[in-house]
Amino acid sequence: MANFKININGKSQNVDVDPSTPMLWVLRDHLKLVGTKYGCGVAQCGACTIHLDGTAVRSCQLTVSAVKDKEITTIEGLSENGDHPVQKAWLEHDVPQCGYCQAGQIMSASALLKRNPQPSDEEIERAMNGNICRCGTYTRIKAAIKTASDSQIA
Amino acid sequence: MSKVRTGIGRRSFIKSVSLAGGGLVIGFNWLACKRAEEAAGKEVAMQMPDEWFEINGYLKIGDNGIVTIYSPNPEIGQNVKTSMPMIVAEELDVDWNNVIVEQAPLNTDIFTRQLAGGSQSIRQGWESLRMAGATARQMLLTAAANQWEVPVSELSVEKGIIKHKNSDKSIGYGEIAKAASQVEVPEEVELKDNDNFKIIGTSRKNVDAKKIVTGKPLYGLDVQREDMLIAMVVQPPAFGMEFKSMDAEKVKDMPGMVDVFTIDTYPEDMEKEWSDVAAFSKLVVLVGESTWQVMQAKKALKVEWELNPELTKDIQILEKSAGLEDASGLESSEFHTSLMAEAGSKNSEVVRRDGNPEKAFKNAARVIERTYTCPFLAHNCMEPMNFFANVTEDKAELLGPIQTPEYAEKSINKRLGFDLENIDIQMTRMGGGFGRRLYGHFLVEAAVISQKLGKPVKLVYTREDDMTNGVYRPAYHVKYRAALDGNNNLTAFHVNAGGIPESPLFANRFPAGAIDNYLAESWTLKSNISVGAFRAPRSNFIAGAEQSFLDELAEEMGKDPIQFRLDMLERAKTDPVGENNDYDASRYAGVIKLARDKAKWGKESSEMSRGVSAYYCHNSYVAQILDMSMKDNQPIIDKVTCAVDCGIVVNPDAAKNMVEGGTIDGIGHAMYSEMSFKDGVPQHENFDTYRLIRHSEAPKAIDVHFVENGIDPTGLGEPPFPPIMGAVANALYKATGKRYYDQPFMKAQSILG
């Protein structure tokens, strides 16, 4: 066990865990931030996607010891009132079915739009291909990303 | 307006009120409620009421007019948590903006069929949900009439405001709710005519959407309790094996670990429910303080396994009779394939025979025979199996994702010996169901573990545990034969269907009833791999196979595939063969025509490869036309046009979402997904090798159209899923010149390259 000071959603947090613990479980078990989901544990489904210094990463593969002074953003910290353009677009298109994968989808989509505010269809597909949705909401997700893209430009 | 007897007597009503009291709300504080529209993202300022008045078990009204409606059925992503309360709100005549929705816990005294399965929630809840709203409305009106000393017939109500025709009197539901809660429950209530619907048939956003997109705790895996421990299981590595021994001492000393032991979830003498499906009853359990710590201990634990002679003896007999040298009783996919091919080549149990099919085949000018297969599938709900249990000396509290809470309660009653009133089952929102969570062994496991520890426990399956646990979609095999005469007329049809361990045959569905000489046969093979219902059970294979065969048959007969189907349906409508035809030929033809017209069938560009398919299941009709093109030798699905007849559509945009999702899910499973076995060991245990459809493989556009016929609603969660597999196969043929008979189609990907 070791003590780690990490910056999550703009707040400094202390956790006492094994250095090998993935951020996924630090968030969920120790910090009670359960918006980040467990889906596969092997970086294949994208449900656990968070931002590390603004880039989408799979938190199941990011050990707590590797974070150091980088800034972590989770779905809970994406916006203060749930009004990030991507979240608003998700509501407008009423995207979720079961909803379990959607936090990860939103984190991947928001990171994409940050680095590429006007992605093409192919760029959206490439950026989102690591996020599985068993319910099959892919067409709505793509439409919502386009809406969010447009709203950022407007 | 139609008068309907409520069937709610005074006695049962009083019972309902007492059961639906304050405790119900307190129990759900952790899923803190929000108004329906606010939850969907609208900013609305509204105070919570100071006092709530229970009107009936489905709803309560606050003194300020806010209404809480309990959604009775489990929410697995089919959106009943929005659409069921919409039906109550419709008859209640309340402003949807003033509605809060809460998930009801299991309560068999108030609700019937609290189950997510068979696409039946809306269909079977339709009347009771409407009556719950209408009864409450009637009581509110009666209370206002009493207060004003006027007849009820002089009152009208709109959006929760009652008005008196002959004066300027008006009163809100909130102000009269207290008096209404004292009113005698009416024996008859009037239900609205469909023309007067104001909420049903209008799109309302998912009531949990805001919580979903902001990452609020909603799911079983999100449950947190003080002093809660994390439990995980280790199950045998192969179907047919069982626990022998383990060396747990070192693992018990690992950081955060509390205990390691074995359980027997379903002892042999326990009377099981249908939902108690579990391939592995005896499990190793690891318990610790945090998920990661238990995962590490799980990896380090050494367990010895051995063959279970009870499970493997029947398979050994099969293996020996097939001449296998190594008759271990542990199954492999290769063995399954050869067994099914052999079984499918023989005559089997005749389930239906019309006319004289044998003679027609004998006299045929041509016989067309094709065989179709599909593999086992894992459900792969994105949220792996899990459950929270807190079992004390005399009470069992269970909270988590379960599609069958009523049966789970019975299982707990049998397993722990607790009376039903001491078993409290509450449902979280579920990260997918698809049939997997009908089988609540994980709930029983959690309860047994909690009881043994005397502590609250959250049982967590890893993805690997989830994918290798069984309860799979069975493997199926079907052979179709068609007899054509010298003029290319279809004279006989033969379906011979089977599977491991169940047959996919629906002998009385189309094309039965449309052909004079018809033969349907069915067979099954034993297995020790556990299976369960998987989105549209049996239909999820036989629809695609049948619709592929009809496509090939139409081509052989020189007919347009849509006109061929419509001609057969016309025959089934005007001069049906046999009496037990399980479909309405007019509604069936209706969706095909609607899809044909919307997709502008026959007018597509020459570069577009089109496949059509249609099917009837779960009381609904779906036709799909799929447009495909090839890019770099890979199929691209440009568009799918869907036509659906599910009667009245309660929540149109959400219903479209469901059809889009079912379509994509169906394409994915037909093209990519497969569970295979070697010596009883599942060969895929995570998404690195088990393929699910991904973003880039989804259709570029899906166009959904509903038939408007005013018929009471039927199923929607399952019906769009099975037929699309046929449309995929038929479009692939057009695009590649090759027919695809064996799912998953992209296993034969090299053919395209």
HADDOCK unambig.tbl for C-alpha pairs under 7 A between the chains (distance, minus, plus):
assign (segid A and resid 21 and name CA) (segid B and resid 292 and name CA) 6.48 0.50 0.50
assign (segid A and resid 25 and name CA) (segid B and resid 291 and name CA) 6.91 0.50 0.50
assign (segid A and resid 25 and name CA) (segid B and resid 292 and name CA) 6.44 0.50 0.50
assign (segid A and resid 29 and name CA) (segid B and resid 290 and name CA) 6.45 0.50 0.50
assign (segid A and resid 34 and name CA) (segid B and resid 215 and name CA) 6.96 0.50 0.50
assign (segid A and resid 34 and name CA) (segid B and resid 217 and name CA) 6.18 0.50 0.50
assign (segid A and resid 34 and name CA) (segid B and resid 222 and name CA) 5.74 0.50 0.50
assign (segid A and resid 35 and name CA) (segid B and resid 215 and name CA) 3.75 0.50 0.50
assign (segid A and resid 35 and name CA) (segid B and resid 216 and name CA) 5.79 0.50 0.50
assign (segid A and resid 35 and name CA) (segid B and resid 217 and name CA) 6.61 0.50 0.50
assign (segid A and resid 39 and name CA) (segid B and resid 382 and name CA) 5.69 0.50 0.50
assign (segid A and resid 39 and name CA) (segid B and resid 383 and name CA) 6.06 0.50 0.50
assign (segid A and resid 39 and name CA) (segid B and resid 384 and name CA) 6.88 0.50 0.50
assign (segid A and resid 39 and name CA) (segid B and resid 463 and name CA) 6.65 0.50 0.50
assign (segid A and resid 40 and name CA) (segid B and resid 463 and name CA) 5.15 0.50 0.50
assign (segid A and resid 40 and name CA) (segid B and resid 686 and name CA) 6.64 0.50 0.50
assign (segid A and resid 44 and name CA) (segid B and resid 687 and name CA) 5.75 0.50 0.50
assign (segid A and resid 44 and name CA) (segid B and resid 688 and name CA) 6.11 0.50 0.50
assign (segid A and resid 45 and name CA) (segid B and resid 687 and name CA) 6.94 0.50 0.50
assign (segid A and resid 75 and name CA) (segid B and resid 214 and name CA) 5.93 0.50 0.50
assign (segid A and resid 75 and name CA) (segid B and resid 215 and name CA) 5.67 0.50 0.50
assign (segid A and resid 76 and name CA) (segid B and resid 214 and name CA) 5.71 0.50 0.50
assign (segid A and resid 76 and name CA) (segid B and resid 215 and name CA) 5.73 0.50 0.50
assign (segid A and resid 82 and name CA) (segid B and resid 214 and name CA) 5.65 0.50 0.50
assign (segid A and resid 87 and name CA) (segid B and resid 213 and name CA) 5.96 0.50 0.50
assign (segid A and resid 91 and name CA) (segid B and resid 40 and name CA) 6.45 0.50 0.50
assign (segid A and resid 91 and name CA) (segid B and resid 41 and name CA) 6.48 0.50 0.50
assign (segid A and resid 91 and name CA) (segid B and resid 209 and name CA) 6.54 0.50 0.50
assign (segid A and resid 94 and name CA) (segid B and resid 205 and name CA) 6.12 0.50 0.50
assign (segid A and resid 94 and name CA) (segid B and resid 206 and name CA) 6.66 0.50 0.50
assign (segid A and resid 96 and name CA) (segid B and resid 209 and name CA) 6.83 0.50 0.50
assign (segid A and resid 97 and name CA) (segid B and resid 77 and name CA) 4.30 0.50 0.50
assign (segid A and resid 97 and name CA) (segid B and resid 78 and name CA) 6.41 0.50 0.50
assign (segid A and resid 97 and name CA) (segid B and resid 79 and name CA) 6.67 0.50 0.50
assign (segid A and resid 98 and name CA) (segid B and resid 76 and name CA) 5.62 0.50 0.50
assign (segid A and resid 98 and name CA) (segid B and resid 77 and name CA) 3.46 0.50 0.50
assign (segid A and resid 98 and name CA) (segid B and resid 430 and name CA) 6.35 0.50 0.50
assign (segid A and resid 98 and name CA) (segid B and resid 431 and name CA) 5.21 0.50 0.50
assign (segid A and resid 98 and name CA) (segid B and resid 432 and name CA) 5.43 0.50 0.50
assign (segid A and resid 99 and name CA) (segid B and resid 212 and name CA) 6.01 0.50 0.50
assign (segid A and resid 99 and name CA) (segid B and resid 431 and name CA) 6.54 0.50 0.50
assign (segid A and resid 100 and name CA) (segid B and resid 382 and name CA) 6.58 0.50 0.50
assign (segid A and resid 100 and name CA) (segid B and resid 383 and name CA) 6.63 0.50 0.50
assign (segid A and resid 100 and name CA) (segid B and resid 431 and name CA) 4.81 0.50 0.50
assign (segid A and resid 101 and name CA) (segid B and resid 382 and name CA) 6.83 0.50 0.50
assign (segid A and resid 102 and name CA) (segid B and resid 213 and name CA) 6.68 0.50 0.50
assign (segid A and resid 103 and name CA) (segid B and resid 213 and name CA) 5.95 0.50 0.50
assign (segid A and resid 103 and name CA) (segid B and resid 215 and name CA) 6.20 0.50 0.50
assign (segid A and resid 125 and name CA) (segid B and resid 695 and name CA) 5.59 0.50 0.50
assign (segid A and resid 125 and name CA) (segid B and resid 696 and name CA) 4.97 0.50 0.50
assign (segid A and resid 128 and name CA) (segid B and resid 695 and name CA) 6.36 0.50 0.50
assign (segid A and resid 129 and name CA) (segid B and resid 694 and name CA) 5.69 0.50 0.50
assign (segid A and resid 129 and name CA) (segid B and resid 695 and name CA) 5.17 0.50 0.50
assign (segid A and resid 129 and name CA) (segid B and resid 696 and name CA) 6.36 0.50 0.50
assign (segid A and resid 132 and name CA) (segid B and resid 694 and name CA) 5.91 0.50 0.50
assign (segid A and resid 134 and name CA) (segid B and resid 381 and name CA) 6.72 0.50 0.50
assign (segid A and resid 134 and name CA) (segid B and resid 382 and name CA) 6.50 0.50 0.50
assign (segid A and resid 134 and name CA) (segid B and resid 665 and name CA) 6.74 0.50 0.50
assign (segid A and resid 135 and name CA) (segid B and resid 661 and name CA) 5.44 0.50 0.50
assign (segid A and resid 135 and name CA) (segid B and resid 665 and name CA) 6.51 0.50 0.50
assign (segid A and resid 136 and name CA) (segid B and resid 661 and name CA) 4.16 0.50 0.50
assign (segid A and resid 136 and name CA) (segid B and resid 662 and name CA) 6.88 0.50 0.50
assign (segid A and resid 136 and name CA) (segid B and resid 664 and name CA) 5.24 0.50 0.50
assign (segid A and resid 136 and name CA) (segid B and resid 665 and name CA) 5.51 0.50 0.50
assign (segid A and resid 137 and name CA) (segid B and resid 661 and name CA) 5.53 0.50 0.50
assign (segid A and resid 138 and name CA) (segid B and resid 695 and name CA) 5.69 0.50 0.50
assign (segid A and resid 138 and name CA) (segid B and resid 698 and name CA) 6.66 0.50 0.50
assign (segid A and resid 139 and name CA) (segid B and resid 700 and name CA) 6.96 0.50 0.50
assign (segid A and resid 139 and name CA) (segid B and resid 701 and name CA) 6.82 0.50 0.50
